[in-house]
Structures are given as structure tokens and as C-alpha cells.
């Protein structure tokens, strides 16, 4: 997320992996809206394999699964966010809103004024 001249990327770390970040949060939103991992991936121009790997990583990182899948036919097939997944997504989105509020901080305004629009040429000798 870009707030003025400041770029913030909120990522929840799990060992060497990321349990949740902006892309995974968007994927959770898409799964919630579309009702399946494959449809969510298509909506995000992402392959099913990539979407599935991201869901698998999130499920392995959180203590409780964030996405639950049901295979087979009928109305029960597809994927849905678990209660833990809905809570994690809501908390992440709240943190994003909190981070956007940084734009009003005087320290950010001072930093923004102190930074050039583009870098100057290198002064190497």
C-alpha cells in the first residue's frame, strides 16, 4: 500500500515464510467472494497451482486452517474461509487501515518534504 511517498507492506512472518501479506489477503477475499480456489485464482489472473500453494502456506502457518476445501460434486464443493480465516483477514484489513492513518502524521509529512521526487546523478569519482 502506498501512503503518500511512503510504501508500506504489512507481512506476517512464519519462519522463512509469510503467513499473510497483501497478496494473500486479496486471495482470501477472492476465495470468500468466488467460493473456490480456482475461481479466486482466475479472478486474480493467477494459476490454480499458485493460488493453491499460497493457501497451503497460509494453512500451514496459522494454528487453525484459514481456508477449508471440499472436493466432489454438489453444492458443498469448493473452498471457504474458516472462522479463523475470516478473523485473520479482518484483523489484517484493520492493520492496513491503521497504516493508512500514518499519512496524517507530522513525521511522515516532514519526511516526504525531505525526499526528492527522483534521485540525483551518482557522485562517484
MOPAC internal coordinates of N, CA, C and O (Angstrom, degrees):
PM7 1SCF
backbone

  N    0.0000 0     0.00 0     0.00 0    0    0    0
  C    1.4355 1     0.00 0     0.00 0    1    0    0
  C    1.5223 1   107.43 1     0.00 0    2    1    0
  O    1.2310 1   121.10 1   -42.14 1    3    2    1
  N    1.3057 1   115.51 1   137.86 1    3    2    1
  C    1.4538 1   120.47 1  -179.96 1    5    3    2
  C    1.5144 1   108.51 1  -107.48 1    6    5    3
  O    1.2310 1   120.68 1   -55.98 1    7    6    5
  N    1.3162 1   116.30 1   124.02 1    7    6    5
  C    1.4586 1   123.26 1   179.00 1    9    7    6
  C    1.5151 1   106.31 1  -118.25 1   10    9    7
  O    1.2310 1   120.21 1   -78.59 1   11   10    9
  N    1.3300 1   117.20 1   101.41 1   11   10    9
  C    1.4608 1   119.70 1  -174.77 1   13   11   10
  C    1.5111 1   109.02 1    61.85 1   14   13   11
  O    1.2310 1   120.59 1    53.96 1   15   14   13
  N    1.3069 1   116.48 1  -126.04 1   15   14   13
  C    1.4602 1   121.36 1   177.86 1   17   15   14
  C    1.5286 1   112.22 1   -91.86 1   18   17   15
  O    1.2310 1   120.61 1  -179.46 1   19   18   17
  N    1.3134 1   116.43 1     0.54 1   19   18   17
  C    1.4583 1   121.23 1  -177.36 1   21   19   18
  C    1.5219 1   109.70 1   -99.13 1   22   21   19
  O    1.2310 1   120.75 1   -51.14 1   23   22   21
  N    1.3287 1   116.17 1   128.86 1   23   22   21
  C    1.4624 1   120.24 1   176.03 1   25   23   22
  C    1.5180 1   107.93 1  -105.92 1   26   25   23
  O    1.2310 1   121.01 1   -58.25 1   27   26   25
  N    1.3050 1   115.68 1   121.75 1   27   26   25
  C    1.4549 1   121.56 1   179.17 1   29   27   26
  C    1.5139 1   109.29 1  -112.98 1   30   29   27
  O    1.2310 1   120.98 1   -44.40 1   31   30   29
  N    1.3112 1   115.73 1   135.60 1   31   30   29
  C    1.4610 1   120.79 1   177.04 1   33   31   30
  C    1.5191 1   106.48 1  -132.19 1   34   33   31
  O    1.2310 1   120.94 1   -76.06 1   35   34   33
  N    1.3084 1   115.81 1   103.94 1   35   34   33
  C    1.4555 1   120.90 1  -178.97 1   37   35   34
  C    1.5175 1   109.04 1   -84.47 1   38   37   35
  O    1.2310 1   120.73 1   -58.78 1   39   38   37
  N    1.3274 1   116.20 1   121.22 1   39   38   37
  C    1.4593 1   121.08 1   179.28 1   41   39   38
  C    1.5213 1   108.91 1  -133.81 1   42   41   39
  O    1.2310 1   121.11 1   -48.43 1   43   42   41
  N    1.3054 1   115.49 1   131.57 1   43   42   41
  C    1.4529 1   122.43 1   176.77 1   45   43   42
  C    1.5206 1   107.62 1   -94.00 1   46   45   43
  O    1.2310 1   120.57 1   -61.97 1   47   46   45
  N    1.3225 1   116.51 1   118.03 1   47   46   45
  C    1.4691 1   122.22 1  -172.85 1   49   47   46
  C    1.5294 1   110.76 1   -89.17 1   50   49   47
  O    1.2310 1   121.62 1   -38.05 1   51   50   49
  N    1.3134 1   114.51 1   141.95 1   51   50   49
  C    1.4680 1   123.04 1   177.59 1   53   51   50
  C    1.5258 1   106.26 1  -137.62 1   54   53   51
  O    1.2310 1   120.07 1   -86.75 1   55   54   53
  N    1.3232 1   117.47 1    93.25 1   55   54   53
  C    1.4637 1   120.37 1  -174.91 1   57   55   54
  C    1.5157 1   109.39 1    62.18 1   58   57   55
  O    1.2310 1   120.40 1    54.74 1   59   58   57
  N    1.3327 1   116.85 1  -125.26 1   59   58   57
  C    1.4637 1   121.61 1   177.37 1   61   59   58
  C    1.5243 1   112.01 1   -91.54 1   62   61   59
  O    1.2310 1   119.94 1  -176.94 1   63   62   61
  N    1.3091 1   117.72 1     3.06 1   63   62   61
  C    1.4648 1   122.65 1  -177.65 1   65   63   62
  C    1.5252 1   109.79 1  -108.57 1   66   65   63
  O    1.2310 1   121.32 1    -6.91 1   67   66   65
  N    1.3134 1   115.08 1   173.09 1   67   66   65
  C    1.4500 1   121.26 1   174.40 1   69   67   66
  C    1.5244 1   107.83 1  -114.15 1   70   69   67
  O    1.2310 1   120.99 1   -62.12 1   71   70   69
  N    1.3137 1   115.70 1   117.88 1   71   70   69
  C    1.4621 1   120.76 1   179.82 1   73   71   70
  C    1.5194 1   110.37 1   -69.49 1   74   73   71
  O    1.2310 1   120.34 1   143.60 1   75   74   73
  N    1.3305 1   116.96 1   -36.40 1   75   74   73
  C    1.4531 1   120.45 1  -177.62 1   77   75   74
  C    1.5165 1   109.45 1  -159.15 1   78   77   75
  O    1.2310 1   121.34 1   -40.86 1   79   78   77
  N    1.3109 1   115.05 1   139.14 1   79   78   77
  C    1.4577 1   123.13 1   176.95 1   81   79   78
  C    1.5140 1   107.82 1  -153.91 1   82   81   79
  O    1.2310 1   119.97 1     7.62 1   83   82   81
  N    1.3213 1   117.66 1  -172.38 1   83   82   81
  C    1.4644 1   119.57 1  -175.50 1   85   83   82
  C    1.5304 1   114.08 1   -60.70 1   86   85   83
  O    1.2310 1   119.79 1   137.76 1   87   86   85
  N    1.3162 1   118.00 1   -42.24 1   87   86   85
  C    1.4600 1   120.61 1  -179.88 1   89   87   86
  C    1.5140 1   112.55 1   -67.97 1   90   89   87
  O    1.2310 1   120.37 1   138.36 1   91   90   89
  N    1.3208 1   116.89 1   -41.64 1   91   90   89
  C    1.4625 1   120.42 1   179.38 1   93   91   90
  C    1.5283 1   110.52 1   -68.45 1   94   93   91
  O    1.2310 1   120.12 1   144.01 1   95   94   93
  N    1.3248 1   117.37 1   -35.99 1   95   94   93
  C    1.4641 1   120.02 1   176.22 1   97   95   94
  C    1.5275 1   110.00 1   -63.55 1   98   97   95
  O    1.2310 1   120.64 1   137.62 1   99   98   97
  N    1.3318 1   116.39 1   -42.38 1   99   98   97
  C    1.4707 1   119.71 1   176.51 1  101   99   98
  C    1.5247 1   111.19 1   -62.29 1  102  101   99
  O    1.2310 1   120.37 1   142.24 1  103  102  101
  N    1.3362 1   116.90 1   -37.76 1  103  102  101
  C    1.4570 1   120.57 1   178.05 1  105  103  102
  C    1.5279 1   110.48 1   -65.51 1  106  105  103
  O    1.2310 1   120.03 1   138.40 1  107  106  105
  N    1.3264 1   117.56 1   -41.60 1  107  106  105
  C    1.4612 1   119.90 1   177.12 1  109  107  106
  C    1.5219 1   110.74 1   -61.46 1  110  109  107
  O    1.2310 1   120.24 1   137.70 1  111  110  109
  N    1.3312 1   117.15 1   -42.30 1  111  110  109
  C    1.4666 1   120.46 1   176.05 1  113  111  110
  C    1.5235 1   110.65 1   -58.44 1  114  113  111
  O    1.2310 1   120.76 1   135.72 1  115  114  113
  N    1.3293 1   116.16 1   -44.28 1  115  114  113
  C    1.4697 1   120.56 1  -178.41 1  117  115  114
  C    1.5217 1   111.38 1   -66.26 1  118  117  115
  O    1.2310 1   119.87 1   140.43 1  119  118  117
  N    1.3186 1   117.86 1   -39.57 1  119  118  117
  C    1.4704 1   121.00 1   177.71 1  121  119  118
  C    1.5248 1   109.40 1   -63.68 1  122  121  119
  O    1.2310 1   120.67 1   136.94 1  123  122  121
  N    1.3204 1   116.32 1   -43.06 1  123  122  121
  C    1.4582 1   120.78 1   179.18 1  125  123  122
  C    1.5345 1   110.82 1   -61.28 1  126  125  123
  O    1.2310 1   120.86 1   139.78 1  127  126  125
  N    1.3010 1   115.96 1   -40.22 1  127  126  125
  C    1.4743 1   121.60 1  -178.18 1  129  127  126
  C    1.5295 1   112.18 1   -76.49 1  130  129  127
  O    1.2310 1   120.46 1   136.92 1  131  130  129
  N    1.3411 1   116.73 1   -43.08 1  131  130  129
  C    1.4701 1   121.77 1  -172.53 1  133  131  130
  C    1.5250 1   114.23 1   -88.95 1  134  133  131
  O    1.2310 1   120.20 1   153.56 1  135  134  133
  N    1.3304 1   117.22 1   -26.44 1  135  134  133
  C    1.4554 1   120.01 1   178.39 1  137  135  134
  C    1.5135 1   115.51 1    83.76 1  138  137  135
  O    1.2310 1   120.17 1  -173.20 1  139  138  137
  N    1.3433 1   117.28 1     6.80 1  139  138  137
  C    1.4670 1   119.68 1   175.82 1  141  139  138
  C    1.5193 1   109.39 1  -158.18 1  142  141  139
  O    1.2310 1   121.38 1   -23.89 1  143  142  141
  N    1.3151 1   114.97 1   156.11 1  143  142  141
  C    1.4618 1   120.49 1   178.48 1  145  143  142
  C    1.5144 1   110.20 1   -69.55 1  146  145  143
  O    1.2310 1   120.22 1   138.08 1  147  146  145
  N    1.3257 1   117.18 1   -41.92 1  147  146  145
  C    1.4684 1   119.65 1  -178.16 1  149  147  146
  C    1.5275 1   110.98 1   -65.24 1  150  149  147
  O    1.2310 1   119.64 1   136.78 1  151  150  149
  N    1.3337 1   118.28 1   -43.22 1  151  150  149
  C    1.4700 1   121.00 1   179.13 1  153  151  150
  C    1.5254 1   110.63 1   -66.95 1  154  153  151
  O    1.2310 1   120.51 1   142.51 1  155  154  153
  N    1.3192 1   116.63 1   -37.49 1  155  154  153
  C    1.4673 1   119.95 1   177.28 1  157  155  154
  C    1.5196 1   110.09 1   -63.88 1  158  157  155
  O    1.2310 1   120.55 1   136.43 1  159  158  157
  N    1.3355 1   116.55 1   -43.57 1  159  158  157
  C    1.4605 1   120.58 1   177.38 1  161  159  158
  C    1.5171 1   111.58 1   -60.13 1  162  161  159
  O    1.2310 1   120.38 1   134.02 1  163  162  161
  N    1.3207 1   116.87 1   -45.98 1  163  162  161
  C    1.4757 1   120.25 1   178.06 1  165  163  162
  C    1.5194 1   111.03 1   -59.77 1  166  165  163
  O    1.2310 1   120.36 1   137.41 1  167  166  165
  N    1.3296 1   116.92 1   -42.59 1  167  166  165
  C    1.4670 1   120.79 1  -179.53 1  169  167  166
  C    1.5229 1   111.83 1   -62.89 1  170  169  167
  O    1.2310 1   120.79 1   154.57 1  171  170  169
  N    1.3308 1   116.09 1   -25.43 1  171  170  169
  C    1.4650 1   121.10 1  -179.24 1  173  171  170
  C    1.5298 1   112.01 1  -103.02 1  174  173  171
  O    1.2310 1   120.02 1  -169.81 1  175  174  173
  N    1.3414 1   117.57 1    10.19 1  175  174  173
  C    1.4668 1   121.68 1  -176.28 1  177  175  174
  C    1.5231 1   111.64 1    55.92 1  178  177  175
  O    1.2310 1   121.21 1  -135.03 1  179  178  177
  N    1.3152 1   115.30 1    44.97 1  179  178  177
  C    1.4628 1   122.74 1  -177.33 1  181  179  178
  C    1.5259 1   107.65 1  -126.46 1  182  181  179
  O    1.2310 1   120.47 1   -36.06 1  183  182  181
  N    1.3104 1   116.70 1   143.94 1  183  182  181
  C    1.4592 1   119.21 1   177.90 1  185  183  182
  C    1.5231 1   110.15 1   -68.30 1  186  185  183
  O    1.2310 1   121.31 1   -24.11 1  187  186  185
  N    1.3207 1   115.10 1   155.89 1  187  186  185
  C    1.4619 1   119.65 1   176.69 1  189  187  186
  C    1.5230 1   109.80 1   -58.99 1  190  189  187
  O    1.2310 1   120.68 1   137.51 1  191  190  189
  N    1.3260 1   116.30 1   -42.49 1  191  190  189
  C    1.4695 1   119.71 1  -178.47 1  193  191  190
  C    1.5218 1   111.46 1   -59.61 1  194  193  191
  O    1.2310 1   120.35 1   134.25 1  195  194  193
  N    1.3286 1   116.94 1   -45.75 1  195  194  193
  C    1.4723 1   120.52 1   179.48 1  197  195  194
  C    1.5278 1   110.29 1   -62.18 1  198  197  195
  O    1.2310 1   120.36 1   133.95 1  199  198  197
  N    1.3252 1   116.91 1   -46.05 1  199  198  197
  C    1.4637 1   120.54 1   179.66 1  201  199  198
  C    1.5301 1   110.39 1   -61.29 1  202  201  199
  O    1.2310 1   120.80 1   136.17 1  203  202  201
  N    1.3448 1   116.08 1   -43.83 1  203  202  201
  C    1.4618 1   119.95 1  -179.58 1  205  203  202
  C    1.5253 1   110.69 1   -63.08 1  206  205  203
  O    1.2310 1   119.97 1   138.02 1  207  206  205
  N    1.3368 1   117.67 1   -41.98 1  207  206  205
  C    1.4688 1   120.65 1   179.30 1  209  207  206
  C    1.5249 1   111.42 1   -62.73 1  210  209  207
  O    1.2310 1   120.21 1   140.81 1  211  210  209
  N    1.3279 1   117.21 1   -39.19 1  211  210  209
  C    1.4656 1   120.41 1   178.55 1  213  211  210
  C    1.5299 1   110.73 1   -66.44 1  214  213  211
  O    1.2310 1   120.44 1   138.14 1  215  214  213
  N    1.3347 1   116.77 1   -41.86 1  215  214  213
  C    1.4623 1   120.71 1   177.68 1  217  215  214
  C    1.5255 1   109.77 1   -63.68 1  218  217  215
  O    1.2310 1   120.36 1   136.08 1  219  218  217
  N    1.3189 1   116.91 1   -43.92 1  219  218  217
  C    1.4601 1   121.24 1   179.28 1  221  219  218
  C    1.5285 1   110.62 1   -59.43 1  222  221  219
  O    1.2310 1   120.32 1   136.73 1  223  222  221
  N    1.3326 1   116.99 1   -43.27 1  223  222  221
  C    1.4679 1   120.21 1   179.53 1  225  223  222
  C    1.5265 1   110.86 1   -64.20 1  226  225  223
  O    1.2310 1   120.22 1   137.55 1  227  226  225
  N    1.3227 1   117.18 1   -42.45 1  227  226  225
  C    1.4687 1   119.20 1   177.82 1  229  227  226
  C    1.5264 1   110.53 1   -62.17 1  230  229  227
  O    1.2310 1   120.33 1   134.24 1  231  230  229
  N    1.3271 1   116.97 1   -45.76 1  231  230  229
  C    1.4659 1   120.42 1  -179.51 1  233  231  230
  C    1.5222 1   111.82 1   -62.02 1  234  233  231
  O    1.2310 1   120.06 1   146.60 1  235  234  233
  N    1.3250 1   117.49 1   -33.40 1  235  234  233
  C    1.4687 1   120.55 1   179.21 1  237  235  234
  C    1.5251 1   111.76 1   -77.00 1  238  237  235
  O    1.2310 1   120.15 1   154.08 1  239  238  237
  N    1.3256 1   117.31 1   -25.92 1  239  238  237
  C    1.4616 1   120.94 1  -177.24 1  241  239  238
  C    1.5331 1   113.29 1   -84.77 1  242  241  239
  O    1.2310 1   120.22 1   144.23 1  243  242  241
  N    1.3039 1   117.19 1   -35.77 1  243  242  241
  C    1.4635 1   119.47 1  -179.10 1  245  243  242
  C    1.5213 1   110.33 1   -83.99 1  246  245  243
  O    1.2310 1   120.62 1   -30.95 1  247  246  245
  N    1.3157 1   116.42 1   149.05 1  247  246  245
  C    1.4642 1   121.19 1   179.88 1  249  247  246
  C    1.5192 1   111.16 1   -63.44 1  250  249  247
  O    1.2310 1   120.49 1   145.90 1  251  250  249
  N    1.3369 1   116.67 1   -34.10 1  251  250  249
  C    1.4581 1   121.99 1   174.96 1  253  251  250
  C    1.5193 1   107.93 1  -117.41 1  254  253  251
  O    1.2310 1   120.30 1   -35.26 1  255  254  253
  N    1.3175 1   117.04 1   144.74 1  255  254  253
  C    1.4744 1   121.07 1   179.46 1  257  255  254
  C    1.5143 1   110.10 1   -55.70 1  258  257  255
  O    1.2310 1   120.61 1   -37.64 1  259  258  257
  N    1.3245 1   116.45 1   142.36 1  259  258  257
  C    1.4647 1   120.81 1   177.48 1  261  259  258
  C    1.5250 1   111.59 1   -99.82 1  262  261  259
  O    1.2310 1   120.70 1   156.49 1  263  262  261
  N    1.3275 1   116.27 1   -23.51 1  263  262  261
  C    1.4615 1   121.65 1   177.41 1  265  263  262
  C    1.5212 1   107.92 1  -129.33 1  266  265  263
  O    1.2310 1   121.65 1   -45.18 1  267  266  265
  N    1.3235 1   114.46 1   134.82 1  267  266  265
  C    1.4529 1   121.26 1   178.72 1  269  267  266
  C    1.5291 1   107.42 1  -117.17 1  270  269  267
  O    1.2310 1   120.73 1   -45.14 1  271  270  269
  N    1.3212 1   116.21 1   134.86 1  271  270  269
  C    1.4604 1   120.05 1  -179.00 1  273  271  270
  C    1.5249 1   109.72 1  -115.57 1  274  273  271
  O    1.2310 1   121.67 1   -28.56 1  275  274  273
  N    1.3145 1   114.41 1   151.44 1  275  274  273
  C    1.4681 1   121.25 1   175.75 1  277  275  274
  C    1.5158 1   107.11 1  -133.37 1  278  277  275
  O    1.2310 1   120.56 1   -58.14 1  279  278  277
  N    1.3342 1   116.54 1   121.86 1  279  278  277
  C    1.4546 1   120.50 1  -179.82 1  281  279  278
  C    1.5151 1   109.63 1   -94.79 1  282  281  279
  O    1.2310 1   120.88 1   -12.90 1  283  282  281
  N    1.3091 1   115.93 1   167.10 1  283  282  281
  C    1.4543 1   120.77 1   177.40 1  285  283  282
  C    1.5133 1   111.69 1   103.05 1  286  285  283
  O    1.2310 1   120.98 1     8.62 1  287  286  285
  N    1.3160 1   115.73 1  -171.38 1  287  286  285
  C    1.4588 1   120.90 1  -176.99 1  289  287  286
  C    1.5121 1   112.38 1   -93.80 1  290  289  287
  O    1.2310 1   121.83 1    -0.35 1  291  290  289
  N    1.3049 1   114.10 1   179.65 1  291  290  289
  C    1.4541 1   119.75 1   175.63 1  293  291  290
  C    1.5108 1   113.12 1    87.90 1  294  293  291
  O    1.2310 1   121.84 1     4.04 1  295  294  293
  N    1.3117 1   114.08 1  -175.96 1  295  294  293
  C    1.4672 1   119.90 1  -174.97 1  297  295  294
  C    1.5202 1   112.93 1   -76.16 1  298  297  295
  O    1.2310 1   119.17 1   168.24 1  299  298  297
  N    1.3169 1   119.20 1   -11.76 1  299  298  297
  C    1.4624 1   121.80 1  -177.19 1  301  299  298
  C    1.5298 1   113.63 1   -88.81 1  302  301  299
  O    1.2310 1   120.04 1   174.51 1  303  302  301
  N    1.3357 1   117.52 1    -5.49 1  303  302  301
  C    1.4673 1   119.28 1  -178.49 1  305  303  302
  C    1.5252 1   109.96 1   -75.50 1  306  305  303
  O    1.2310 1   120.93 1   -14.99 1  307  306  305
  N    1.3188 1   115.82 1   165.01 1  307  306  305
  C    1.4570 1   120.79 1   177.79 1  309  307  306
  C    1.5116 1   111.72 1   111.32 1  310  309  307
  O    1.2310 1   120.83 1    28.92 1  311  310  309
  N    1.3308 1   116.01 1  -151.08 1  311  310  309
  C    1.4579 1   121.04 1  -178.32 1  313  311  310
  C    1.5220 1   108.79 1  -141.33 1  314  313  311
  O    1.2310 1   121.66 1   -27.85 1  315  314  313
  N    1.3139 1   114.42 1   152.15 1  315  314  313
  C    1.4586 1   119.58 1   176.82 1  317  315  314
  C    1.5240 1   109.04 1  -147.54 1  318  317  315
  O    1.2310 1   121.47 1   -23.77 1  319  318  317
  N    1.3141 1   114.80 1   156.23 1  319  318  317
  C    1.4606 1   119.43 1   174.85 1  321  319  318
  C    1.5189 1   108.30 1   -76.36 1  322  321  319
  O    1.2310 1   121.02 1   -42.37 1  323  322  321
  N    1.3133 1   115.66 1   137.63 1  323  322  321
  C    1.4581 1   120.25 1   173.72 1  325  323  322
  C    1.5265 1   107.63 1   -78.50 1  326  325  323
  O    1.2310 1   120.60 1    -5.78 1  327  326  325
  N    1.3155 1   116.46 1   174.22 1  327  326  325
  C    1.4744 1   119.50 1   175.23 1  329  327  326
  C    1.5243 1   109.94 1   -60.35 1  330  329  327
  O    1.2310 1   120.32 1   140.99 1  331  330  329
  N    1.3317 1   117.00 1   -39.01 1  331  330  329
  C    1.4690 1   120.77 1   177.46 1  333  331  330
  C    1.5237 1   110.49 1   -64.32 1  334  333  331
  O    1.2310 1   120.21 1   142.03 1  335  334  333
  N    1.3253 1   117.20 1   -37.97 1  335  334  333
  C    1.4610 1   121.39 1   177.92 1  337  335  334
  C    1.5138 1   112.07 1   -66.29 1  338  337  335
  O    1.2310 1   120.58 1   136.45 1  339  338  337
  N    1.3291 1   116.50 1   -43.55 1  339  338  337
  C    1.4675 1   120.64 1   177.74 1  341  339  338
  C    1.5226 1   110.69 1   -62.36 1  342  341  339
  O    1.2310 1   120.61 1   138.76 1  343  342  341
  N    1.3300 1   116.44 1   -41.24 1  343  342  341
  C    1.4680 1   120.53 1   179.86 1  345  343  342
  C    1.5263 1   110.92 1   -66.53 1  346  345  343
  O    1.2310 1   120.40 1   136.43 1  347  346  345
  N    1.3300 1   116.84 1   -43.57 1  347  346  345
  C    1.4655 1   120.58 1   179.77 1  349  347  346
  C    1.5205 1   110.45 1   -62.29 1  350  349  347
  O    1.2310 1   120.40 1   136.19 1  351  350  349
  N    1.3323 1   116.84 1   -43.81 1  351  350  349
  C    1.4558 1   120.81 1   179.79 1  353  351  350
  C    1.5278 1   110.76 1   -64.33 1  354  353  351
  O    1.2310 1   119.92 1   136.09 1  355  354  353
  N    1.3213 1   117.75 1   -43.91 1  355  354  353
  C    1.4687 1   121.16 1   179.05 1  357  355  354
  C    1.5277 1   110.69 1   -62.18 1  358  357  355
  O    1.2310 1   120.25 1   137.27 1  359  358  357
  N    1.3352 1   117.13 1   -42.73 1  359  358  357
  C    1.4662 1   120.45 1   179.16 1  361  359  358
  C    1.5244 1   111.27 1   -65.08 1  362  361  359
  O    1.2310 1   120.52 1   139.54 1  363  362  361
  N    1.3352 1   116.62 1   -40.46 1  363  362  361
  C    1.4602 1   120.48 1   179.05 1  365  363  362
  C    1.5258 1   110.32 1   -63.82 1  366  365  363
  O    1.2310 1   120.25 1   134.76 1  367  366  365
  N    1.3264 1   117.12 1   -45.24 1  367  366  365
  C    1.4710 1   120.65 1   179.96 1  369  367  366
  C    1.5280 1   110.66 1   -63.87 1  370  369  367
  O    1.2310 1   120.17 1   145.21 1  371  370  369
  N    1.3279 1   117.27 1   -34.79 1  371  370  369
  C    1.4693 1   120.26 1   176.42 1  373  371  370
  C    1.5334 1   110.31 1   -64.86 1  374  373  371
  O    1.2310 1   120.41 1   138.13 1  375  374  373
  N    1.3185 1   116.83 1   -41.87 1  375  374  373
  C    1.4664 1   120.22 1   176.56 1  377  375  374
  C    1.5230 1   111.34 1   -62.33 1  378  377  375
  O    1.2310 1   120.15 1   141.76 1  379  378  377
  N    1.3327 1   117.32 1   -38.24 1  379  378  377
  C    1.4642 1   120.25 1   176.60 1  381  379  378
  C    1.5274 1   110.99 1   -61.88 1  382  381  379
  O    1.2310 1   120.30 1   137.27 1  383  382  381
  N    1.3254 1   117.02 1   -42.73 1  383  382  381
  C    1.4708 1   119.93 1   178.41 1  385  383  382
  C    1.5235 1   110.44 1   -64.26 1  386  385  383
  O    1.2310 1   120.64 1   140.08 1  387  386  385
  N    1.3308 1   116.38 1   -39.92 1  387  386  385
  C    1.4657 1   120.16 1   177.33 1  389  387  386
  C    1.5236 1   110.76 1   -61.68 1  390  389  387
  O    1.2310 1   120.62 1   138.90 1  391  390  389
  N    1.3247 1   116.43 1   -41.10 1  391  390  389
  C    1.4627 1   120.68 1  -179.83 1  393  391  390
  C    1.5283 1   111.02 1   -65.90 1  394  393  391
  O    1.2310 1   120.29 1   143.77 1  395  394  393
  N    1.3306 1   117.05 1   -36.23 1  395  394  393
  C    1.4659 1   120.25 1   178.18 1  397  395  394
  C    1.5233 1   111.33 1   -63.65 1  398  397  395
  O    1.2310 1   120.52 1   151.77 1  399  398  397
  N    1.3238 1   116.60 1   -28.23 1  399  398  397
  C    1.4586 1   120.90 1   179.22 1  401  399  398
  C    1.5326 1   111.32 1   -66.99 1  402  401  399
  O    1.2310 1   120.21 1   164.35 1  403  402  401
  N    1.3224 1   117.20 1   -15.65 1  403  402  401
  C    1.4611 1   120.28 1   177.74 1  405  403  402
  C    1.5253 1   112.23 1   -61.77 1  406  405  403
  O    1.2310 1   120.13 1   157.64 1  407  406  405
  N    1.3076 1   117.35 1   -22.36 1  407  406  405
  C    1.4619 1   121.39 1  -178.65 1  409  407  406
  C    1.5238 1   111.51 1   -60.74 1  410  409  407
  O    1.2310 1   120.52 1   156.60 1  411  410  409
  N    1.3065 1   116.61 1   -23.40 1  411  410  409
  C    1.4654 1   120.76 1  -178.94 1  413  411  410
  C    1.5245 1   112.74 1   -89.55 1  414  413  411
  O    1.2310 1   119.88 1   175.35 1  415  414  413
  N    1.3084 1   117.84 1    -4.65 1  415  414  413
  C    1.4655 1   120.94 1  -177.17 1  417  415  414
  C    1.5248 1   110.45 1   -74.70 1  418  417  415
  O    1.2310 1   119.66 1   -44.80 1  419  418  417
  N    1.3317 1   118.25 1   135.20 1  419  418  417
  C    1.4681 1   120.80 1   178.53 1  421  419  418
  C    1.5297 1   112.81 1   -58.87 1  422  421  419
  O    1.2310 1   119.96 1   145.60 1  423  422  421
  N    1.3312 1   117.68 1   -34.40 1  423  422  421
  C    1.4648 1   120.04 1  -179.81 1  425  423  422
  C    1.5275 1   110.93 1   -62.85 1  426  425  423
  O    1.2310 1   119.59 1   141.33 1  427  426  425
  N    1.3287 1   118.38 1   -38.67 1  427  426  425
  C    1.4581 1   120.65 1   177.90 1  429  427  426
  C    1.5229 1   110.22 1   -67.97 1  430  429  427
  O    1.2310 1   120.17 1   139.30 1  431  430  429
  N    1.3149 1   117.29 1   -40.70 1  431  430  429
  C    1.4624 1   120.31 1   178.78 1  433  431  430
  C    1.5292 1   110.35 1   -61.99 1  434  433  431
  O    1.2310 1   120.26 1   138.48 1  435  434  433
  N    1.3393 1   117.11 1   -41.52 1  435  434  433
  C    1.4753 1   120.36 1   178.07 1  437  435  434
  C    1.5270 1   110.72 1   -64.67 1  438  437  435
  O    1.2310 1   120.57 1   135.73 1  439  438  437
  N    1.3292 1   116.51 1   -44.27 1  439  438  437
  C    1.4700 1   119.70 1   178.85 1  441  439  438
  C    1.5215 1   111.18 1   -62.31 1  442  441  439
  O    1.2310 1   120.48 1   138.28 1  443  442  441
  N    1.3184 1   116.69 1   -41.72 1  443  442  441
  C    1.4596 1   120.95 1   179.30 1  445  443  442
  C    1.5209 1   111.17 1   -59.97 1  446  445  443
  O    1.2310 1   120.28 1   138.94 1  447  446  445
  N    1.3204 1   117.08 1   -41.06 1  447  446  445
  C    1.4645 1   120.98 1   178.72 1  449  447  446
  C    1.5234 1   112.04 1   -69.29 1  450  449  447
  O    1.2310 1   120.13 1   154.10 1  451  450  449
  N    1.3391 1   117.36 1   -25.90 1  451  450  449
  C    1.4661 1   121.47 1  -177.41 1  453  451  450
  C    1.5311 1   112.95 1   -83.82 1  454  453  451
  O    1.2310 1   119.83 1   166.28 1  455  454  453
  N    1.3304 1   117.92 1   -13.72 1  455  454  453
  C    1.4658 1   121.40 1  -175.99 1  457  455  454
  C    1.5157 1   110.10 1   -99.62 1  458  457  455
  O    1.2310 1   120.72 1   -43.75 1  459  458  457
  N    1.3421 1   116.24 1   136.25 1  459  458  457
  C    1.4711 1   121.66 1   176.82 1  461  459  458
  C    1.5251 1   109.85 1   -68.45 1  462  461  459
  O    1.2310 1   121.00 1   -20.13 1  463  462  461
  N    1.3199 1   115.69 1   159.87 1  463  462  461
  C    1.4593 1   120.77 1   174.96 1  465  463  462
  C    1.5217 1   111.43 1   -69.28 1  466  465  463
  O    1.2310 1   120.37 1   143.67 1  467  466  465
  N    1.3409 1   116.91 1   -36.33 1  467  466  465
  C    1.4550 1   123.23 1   175.88 1  469  467  466
  C    1.5211 1   107.99 1  -142.64 1  470  469  467
  O    1.2310 1   120.03 1   -26.11 1  471  470  469
  N    1.3324 1   117.55 1   153.89 1  471  470  469
  C    1.4586 1   119.66 1  -179.72 1  473  471  470
  C    1.5244 1   112.22 1   -68.38 1  474  473  471
  O    1.2310 1   120.87 1   -29.15 1  475  474  473
  N    1.3264 1   115.95 1   150.85 1  475  474  473
  C    1.4719 1   119.89 1   175.25 1  477  475  474
  C    1.5318 1   108.60 1   -83.13 1  478  477  475
  O    1.2310 1   121.14 1   -11.66 1  479  478  477
  N    1.3038 1   115.42 1   168.34 1  479  478  477
  C    1.4668 1   120.46 1   179.09 1  481  479  478
  C    1.5224 1   110.31 1   -62.40 1  482  481  479
  O    1.2310 1   121.18 1   -30.66 1  483  482  481
  N    1.3077 1   115.35 1   149.34 1  483  482  481
  C    1.4686 1   122.20 1  -179.80 1  485  483  482
  C    1.5196 1   110.18 1   -63.27 1  486  485  483
  O    1.2310 1   121.23 1   -34.80 1  487  486  485
  N    1.3470 1   115.26 1   145.20 1  487  486  485
  C    1.4704 1   120.76 1   179.34 1  489  487  486
  C    1.5227 1   111.26 1  -104.30 1  490  489  487
  O    1.2310 1   119.66 1  -144.02 1  491  490  489
  N    1.3254 1   118.25 1    35.98 1  491  490  489
  C    1.4685 1   120.76 1  -179.35 1  493  491  490
  C    1.5152 1   109.31 1   -70.39 1  494  493  491
  O    1.2310 1   120.86 1   -31.81 1  495  494  493
  N    1.3329 1   115.96 1   148.19 1  495  494  493
  C    1.4647 1   119.67 1  -179.31 1  497  495  494
  C    1.4931 1   112.48 1   -99.02 1  498  497  495
  O    1.2310 1   120.10 1   180.00 1  499  498  497

